Amino acid sequence: MKEAVVQLVQEAQVFVRAFFANHEQEKRAYHNLAHTQAVVAAAEEISSHYQLEDADYEVVMVAAWFHDVGYHIDPDQHEQAGADAAAAFLEAHAVAPGLTDQVKGCILATKIPQQPKGLLEAIVCDADLFHLGRDRFKEINGLMCQEKAKVLGKELSRQQWRLGTIAFLESHHYHTDYCRMLLTDKKAANLAALKKKAAEVASRQSGAEETKDAVLPESEQGPALPATAASLADTGHEKQEKKKNKDKEKLKEKKEKNERPDKGIETMFRVTAGNNQKLSNMADNKAHILISVNSIILSAVISLLLRKLDAHEELIIPTFILITISLITIIFSILSTRPTIPRGTFTEKDIEEKKTNLLFFGNFYKMNLEQYTKGMWQVMDDRDFLYGSLIKDVYAQGVVLGKKYRLLRTAYNVFMYGLILSVIAYMIGVMVS
């Protein structure tokens, strides 16, 4: 990474730390330096996964550091205030205008509801709400509740807060494949825990108002996470609209999930296949070495020793031991590299039952292009079929590698012990003569 990039990010860190030191407010239990550092760490993790270019990494990290300083400048328009603060910082460091615009775009994209444009804005948005799918969600949710109560100067109804948090979690979705893969399950578990608690409280209340909590007017209620206060006082029509939007969002996410495999899973299969191929190449090279060496030995013995055995009978047994050992070694080496070709055909039933692996040439090389194309479209349209084929492909590679290395190990053992035996036999023959 370029030194200039690292230096700018470090200077942004120093600036924001100093800013919070001078503007830290006791009532900001959530939007403080600790939260900013957590967002920066999440942005770093997501950026590392996508292996961003230096310029893009710079944009994401600077935006992560400045994304919440606006809470101490203009709480009502904190995204815009944070973007302006970042722009002033970048202008003071004479960076390119394009970079400044990108940083501002990333910060403004965190405004709820989040609507990021492009990967960089999506990374910052997901980093800002990374904790929704983490174990510390309950703790951080409590800090947000404390902050809202201190800002309003009044206590909040815990149940109303809980319902607001549930509404926000139901409407939220992560924008990057990485966060969807990593955090969605835990976020769903956090949501389920909140719903369970809300149901328990509601059953105890039996429709009555809470007696242990001070209740604010609905217009002053705040959700556990950065959403609008109106989410706590939806009318029946608004709730229906939200439910429809939520269902559409779920269908969209499901469609995206089926159409586009997760990047992390793709990486896993790519790395595994690459490693298996390297191991296969290593085995072939080792077999080639054994075949070459033993071929030279056989050529030398046949051309030089066999014609002289009549005069040196004591060398007959050692010579035939050496020839036998070399021949067996060559046979096992050839067996380890000899390919096995399957029948090369598949049926429609195989496709329907997802039993065949169309990623391996041995299963389709005798089929015509039309049949193969039709089968491949079915694989690509079915996420389970696609991943199942990849799993079968990796497994088949492993089976072949296991057989290859087992035969190769046998060849090396035969060669090693046979060579020792041959040398000992020659020594005995010479001593006897």
Residue pairs with C-beta under 8 A, 6 or more apart in sequence:
1 54
1 57
2 54
5 54
5 55
5 57
5 58
8 58
8 62
8 93
8 95
9 58
9 61
9 62
9 65
11 93
12 61
12 62
12 65
12 66
12 89
13 40
13 65
15 65
15 89
16 33
16 36
16 65
16 66
16 69
17 33
19 69
19 72
19 85
20 32
20 33
20 36
20 69
20 72
21 33
23 69
23 72
24 32
24 33
25 72
26 150
27 147
27 150
27 151
28 71
28 72
28 147
29 143
29 144
29 146
29 147
29 150
30 140
30 143
30 144
30 146
30 147
31 68
31 71
31 78
31 147
35 68
36 64
36 65
36 67
36 68
36 69
38 130
38 131
39 64
39 67
39 68
39 127
39 128
39 130
40 61
40 64
40 65
40 127
42 64
42 126
42 127
42 130
43 60
43 61
43 63
43 64
43 123
43 124
43 127
44 61
46 123
46 126
46 127
46 176
46 178
46 179
47 56
47 57
47 60
47 61
47 123
49 178
49 263
49 264
50 119
50 123
50 176
50 178
50 263
52 60
52 120
55 99
56 119
56 120
58 99
59 99
59 102
59 103
59 106
59 120
60 106
60 120
60 123
60 124
60 127
62 86
62 89
62 90
62 103
63 86
63 102
63 103
63 106
63 107
63 120
63 124
64 124
64 127
66 82
66 83
66 85
66 86
66 89
66 103
66 107
67 79
67 82
67 106
67 107
67 110
67 124
67 128
68 78
68 82
69 81
69 82
69 85
69 86
70 77
70 78
70 79
70 80
70 81
70 82
70 83
70 84
70 85
71 78
71 82
73 81
73 82
73 85
74 80
74 81
75 151
79 107
79 108
79 110
79 111
80 108
82 107
83 103
83 104
83 107
83 108
84 104
86 100
86 103
86 104
86 107
87 100
87 103
87 104
90 99
90 100
90 103
91 100
102 120
105 117
105 120
105 121
106 116
106 120
106 121
106 123
106 124
107 124
109 115
109 116
109 117
109 121
109 122
109 124
109 125
110 124
110 125
110 128
112 226
112 227
112 228
113 171
114 125
114 129
114 175
116 122
116 124
116 125
116 175
119 176
122 175
122 176
123 176
125 175
126 174
126 175
126 176
126 178
126 179
129 172
129 174
129 225
130 179
130 183
131 137
131 140
132 169
132 172
132 183
132 187
132 190
132 225
133 174
133 179
133 182
133 183
133 184
133 185
133 186
133 187
133 190
134 183
134 186
135 186
137 186
137 187
137 190
138 190
138 193
141 165
141 224
141 225
144 224
144 225
145 156
145 158
145 161
145 224
148 156
148 161
148 222
149 155
149 156
152 216
152 220
152 222
154 214
154 216
154 220
155 213
155 214
155 216
156 213
156 214
156 216
156 221
156 222
157 210
157 213
157 214
157 215
157 216
157 221
158 201
158 210
158 213
159 198
159 201
159 202
159 205
159 210
159 213
160 215
160 216
160 218
160 221
160 232
161 221
161 222
161 223
161 224
162 194
162 197
162 198
162 201
162 224
163 198
163 232
164 221
164 222
164 223
164 224
164 227
164 231
164 232
165 194
165 223
165 224
165 225
166 191
166 194
166 195
166 198
167 223
167 227
167 231
167 232
167 234
167 242
168 223
168 224
168 225
168 227
168 231
169 187
169 190
169 191
169 194
169 225
170 191
170 242
170 246
171 227
171 231
171 242
171 245
171 246
171 249
172 187
172 225
173 180
173 249
173 253
174 180
174 183
174 184
174 187
177 260
177 262
177 263
177 264
178 262
178 263
178 264
180 253
180 257
180 262
181 262
181 263
181 264
181 265
182 264
201 210
209 215
218 229
218 232
218 233
219 229
219 233
220 229
221 229
221 232
221 233
222 229
222 232
223 229
223 231
223 232
234 242
257 383
258 383
261 383
261 386
261 387
265 387
269 390
269 394
272 394
273 393
273 394
273 397
276 394
276 397
276 398
276 401
277 397
279 401
279 405
280 397
280 400
280 401
280 404
283 336
283 337
283 401
283 404
283 405
283 408
284 337
286 408
286 412
287 333
287 334
287 336
287 337
287 408
287 411
288 333
288 337
290 329
290 330
290 333
290 408
290 411
290 412
290 415
291 330
291 333
291 334
293 415
294 326
294 327
294 329
294 330
294 333
294 415
295 330
297 322
297 326
298 323
298 326
298 327
298 330
301 319
301 322
301 323
301 326
302 323
305 315
305 319
306 319
308 315
309 315
309 316
309 319
312 433
314 429
314 430
314 432
314 433
315 426
315 429
317 425
317 429
318 422
318 425
318 426
318 428
318 429
321 418
321 421
321 422
321 425
322 418
322 419
322 422
324 418
325 414
325 415
325 418
325 419
325 421
325 422
326 415
326 418
328 411
328 414
328 418
329 411
329 414
329 415
329 418
332 407
332 408
332 410
332 411
332 414
333 407
333 408
333 411
335 407
336 403
336 404
336 405
336 407
336 408
336 411
337 404
340 400
341 362
342 362
342 363
343 366
344 361
344 362
344 363
344 364
344 365
344 366
344 367
345 363
345 364
345 366
345 367
346 356
346 358
346 363
346 364
346 367
346 375
350 356
351 375
351 378
354 382
354 384
354 385
354 388
356 363
356 375
357 363
357 389
357 392
357 393
357 396
358 364
358 372
358 375
358 376
358 379
358 389
359 389
359 390
359 392
359 393
360 392
360 393
360 396
364 372
364 375
367 375
378 385
379 385
379 386
379 389
380 386
